[in-house]
Amino acid sequence: MTAPLTLHPDRLFPADPASRDAARTLYKSIAGLPIVSPHGHTNPAWFADNEPFPDPASLFIVPDHYVFRMLYSQGIAPEELGVPRIDGGATESDKRKIWRLLASNFHLFRGTPSRMWLTHAFHDVFGIKELPCAENADKLFDHIAECLERPEFRPRALYERFNIEVMATTESPLDDLRHHKKIKASGWKGRVVTAYRPDPVVDPHFTNFVGNLAELGKITGKDTKSWAGYLDALFERRRYFIENGGCTSTDHGHPTAFTADLPKAEAEALFARVSKGNATPEDAELFRGQMLTEMARMSLDDGLTMQIHPGSFRDYNPVVFNKFGKDKGCDIPTQTDYVHALKPLLDRFGNERKLTIILFTLDETSYSRELAPLAGHFPALKLGPSWWFHDSPEGMRRFREQVTETAGFYNTVGFNDDTRAFLSIPARHDVARRIDCGFLGRLVAEHRLDIDEALEVAQDLAYRLVKAAYKL
């Protein structure tokens, strides 16, 4: 027997009546604001080509590591879910079978953010009124597939339906940005910009690092075998991203927050070692740290907002990584030191009012001890929202509770969805808005904030702060 799918209007609001009433008032004032999505991993080709999404499984399962990660934890192999193998080996190609696996195991997502995002998309985008299960799997597959054939379900139409004002994708410095150029040339009014993710050419342990340096030199005409030429090439690609992709930010996914500020001669000697492809772990960490400081210097010159996403032990499971490649749901949070790790960078640039560095964390223990005090002091620092494993109702509540007293609201940058799953974007932003309104509603109920102030803060958290921080 199928179960009904409903979205309660008070979902995620506080249980106590006074806080809930205030939250309702606040949410009503911001629910219809445009979505600003400043950092994500959607495919720009979707909007460049505007072709129909192929099928429900390719839309909801195959590209979404949040989904197949949970299924993998219960013994369902990525091959069964159609996740491509890097060796071209066989994986399930019957999309209906893949969908049946999700539907019949949908109970696994109870209590998770993925459940909220999926049910929001099913209910609000496709008008589905039943929770997926084995009994209705084929019916729901056929319903979604039929919808996807209609013009109003193409990527650009959904972008407009979701009330997205601007969306950022994320590309390597080696990307030619052909899809962004095509979007711009098409005359479509939707705004899709790129973000500059230099990891392939600044992390000596990134796959094919030496080859990436050679390619960087080839496309820029710079001597990337020398330290000066290498830095010139990176800056040249930043300029290319600004001019051809509307870029306003950089993104750095380093293992730690470690930074360094070496004398020029030492930096040159370090680059000479790592550029040959035989970097020790110590050299790799030192080089990544030096490059964060170099990127901050470049941001002072070209104005790009800088994002640092440290503290993830990426591709932790070698079996999955070796078979399916990067970003397949096996990244694990690690403890992260910010106070000592960031000091070289902050000594050099932390007091620059024209620089914006947004810090993210997967280590919640650092919120009140390190991150809030740092952002509550240094003009260059802002705190990014709860990220990945804490991109959840409880994670968002803990974030506001632990950072607001020290950093305030205005040293944070609103919300970003950081997703590959396009249809989850409105759901994620709705969750963030509801949680923020609940937090503000409690402050109003406790007479710590007037309702007029809370209404203004709600607008700031949902819309204004993110536009200012990312210069959008």
Order of alpha helices (4+ residues) and beta strands (2+ residues): alpha-beta-alpha-alpha-alpha-alpha-alpha-alpha-alpha-beta-alpha-beta-alpha-alpha-alpha-beta-alpha-alpha-beta-beta-alpha-beta-alpha-beta-alpha-beta-alpha-alpha-alpha-alpha
